[in-house]
């Protein structure tokens, strides 16, 4: 296998390169100010084929609002995504990413999941740092179930519980602007504490792409927003620079858990 890495933003692409650089034949940077714009899908495929790649791994964050200036491949992906969204009644990143994978595979490029090449990046189960009594097993399941229910609508992967686990607990949901904006919104709100973030894999998504990810920047933002705990679906989310993230969380008294659905 001659693997091409399609690298978006954030720390995950560099983490993958650090773990599996010798297995990666070529890295293609995608996004604003990068070698390839998000809409240059046909150009990206042509470059991968010219480099001799026969497989691709998609890692890192992208902003679907940058999916503009479409080339022929970008227009194909956009039309397929619109058709799927209309059929399923959803309108999120999932339809676009599924269409992107279909285009790559139609052009002979197998898509490989990041957890296939870097399985040690998956979030382990259990309390990773902090107070084990902060979030009960029942709360973990409830919060992750709500995150997965949101994922079914293809609008996001994360929710935040504000208040004690009673009927008065209020929930904030991730929108098109992403998890960072959700955390900031929780921090700016006057809703009750504790405030606990839950992030899970969308049940219907292809797990080769867009696995939920977290790392030091997530912890920094959560601390600044005054969150009390972070719960990520164990075995279905990626921990970027895990040890540094957990040391930071410990320093600020933030609990981090790999939760079971």
N, C-alpha and C positions, 0 to 999 in steps of 0.2 A: 504494500500500500504506500503510495506517495501522497502524503497528507498535506493539504493546504489549510492554514488557519486564517479564518476571516475574523479579524480583530476589531471589535467596536471599542467603546470607551470604558472607563473605570479601570480597576486594578486587576480584574480577572485575566485578561489576555497575557499580561506579564507574568502572572502566577502560573499559568499554563505553560508558557515558554520556559519558565524556570524549572518546572517539574518534568516537562516532556520535550524540551527543545530539540533533542537529538532525533526525535521521532517525527518532527515537523519539517517538511520539505521546503515550504515557502510560507511566509506570513504576508497577508494582504490587509492593510489598515483601511478601515471604512468609516466614513463619517465626515462631518464638517471640517474642512481644512486638511483632510487626509488624502492619500493616494487615490482613493475611489470615493465618490459620493454615494449616498445610500441608494439613489435611483439608478446608478450605472450598473445594472444587473448583468446585461449582456457583456459589457466591457470586463466585468469581474470574471465571468465565466471564460471569456476568451483568454484573459491573463492566466487563469488557473490551468487551462488546457495547454497554453503555450509553455508553461513552466513544467509540464509533465505530470500535473496532479491528477489523481483518479478518485480522490476523496476530499471532503471538506469538513471542517469542524467550525461551528459558529459560536463565538464567545464574546462577552462584553456587552455593554449597554448601547442601545441606539434609540433615537427619538423619532418616532414615526412621522412627526411633523417635518423632519428633514427628508422625507421620501418625496422629493420633487426633482425637477429636471430629468424626467424619466427617459431612458433610452428604450430601444425596442424590447429588451428583456424586462425593464421596469414597467413598461406599459402592459406587458403580458401578465406580470405578477399582480399589478393593480386591478386589472379586469377580473382575474381569477378570484382575487380576494373579495371584490365587490359581489361577485356571483355567490360565493360561499356565505358571505355575511347576510345577503338577502335570503338565502335558503335556510339559514340557521337562526336568523333573527338576532344575531350578535354583530358587534362592530368594534372589535378591538385588535390588539397586536396579533392574536392567534391566527386569524384569517390571513393576515399579511405574511406571517412567518411560514405558515403551511404552504402558501402559494410560492414563496421563495424556495422552499425545500423541493417542491414539485418541479420548479424550473431547473434547479441544479440537477435533479435526478433524471429529468427528461434529456439533459445534455450529457449524461454518462458520468456524473460526479456523485458518488455515494456520500451521504451525509452521516457523520459519526458524532455521537454525543460526547460532550466533554467528560462526563463521568466514565466513559469507556476508556479514555486515555489517561485520566487523572482521577481514579476512584477515591484516592485519599483526600480529595477536596470535598467530598460529601459530608454534610453535617452529621456527626455521630449522635446517637440517642442518649438522653439523660441530661442532668443539670451540668452544664459545661463550666459555669462559674456563678458564684453568688449563693443566694438563700434558697434552699430546696423547698421551703414552705411558701415562697412567694407566689407560686402558681401551682395549684393542685393538678393532679392528673386529669380530673374531670374538667377543670377549666381549660387545660391544654387542648383536650379533645373538642370542647365546645368552640374555642376560639379558632382552631384549625379548621373545624367543620364550617364555620362562618366564612373563613378565608376561601375555602374550596367552593362554597356556594357562590361567592362573588366571582370566583374564577370561571364558573360555568357560564356566566354572562359575558365572559371575555373582556371585562372592564378592568381587572386588576388581580393581584395575588395576595394583598394584605389588608388587614383590618386592625383597628385599635379599640380595645375595650377601655372605657373610662368609668371608673367606679367599681365598687365591690360586686361580686358575682350574684346579684339579686335582680329582681325585676326592674330596678331603677337604673341598672347599668346601661350606659349609652354606647353606641358603636359608631365609629367613623370608618369609612370605606375608601380604599384607594381608587383614584380616578385616572383619567388619561395622562395626568401630569406625573404619575408614578409614586413610588413608596417614599422617596425623600420629601415630596410635597405633603404627603399624608402625615408624616412625622412632624413636619413644621406646623401643619394645621392643628395637630393635637397639642403641640407646645403653646400655640397662640390662643388656644381655647380656654375657657374658664370651667370646663367640665370637670367632674369629680376625679379624684385619684383613688386608687392607683391607676396608672395608664400603662397598658400592656399591649405590645404589638404582636400579632400572629401573622406569619407568612407561610403560604403553602403552594404546592404545585397545582395548577389548574387541572382538574380531573381528566378533561378531554384532550389535553395538549400532548403533542409529540415530545417526549422527554429528551429527545436529542437536541432540542433547542429551547432557549429561554428558561432554563431551570432557575428558580428563585435564588438570589445570591445576596450575601451580606459580608461585611468585613469591617475594618477600622473606621471607614467613613460612616457606615451605618451607626456604629457605636458612638462616634463623635456627635452625630446629629441627634441621636436618641438622648444622649446626656444633656445636650444643649436644650432639648425640648422638655426635659424633666420626666422622661419615661422611667418606669420602674423595672420593666422586664421586657425581654425580647424572646419570642418563641418561634423557632423555625422548624419546618417539617423535617424530621430526621430521615436521612437516606434519600431525600428528594429536593434538597437545597444545597447550595455550594457555599462553603466558608472560605473566603478570600483572606489570606494572611491571618489564619485563625489565631495563632499564638499571640500576635501583637494585638489583635482585636480583643481577645479575652483578658490580656493584661490591662488594657485600657478600661475595659468594663469593670474589672476588679478594683482598679484604682478609684473609680467613681461610684462603686456600690451598685452597679447595674447587674441584674441577673440575666443570664443567657442560657436557654434551654433548647435541646434538640427534642422536639415533641413528637408523639405518635398520634396519628389520626384516630 
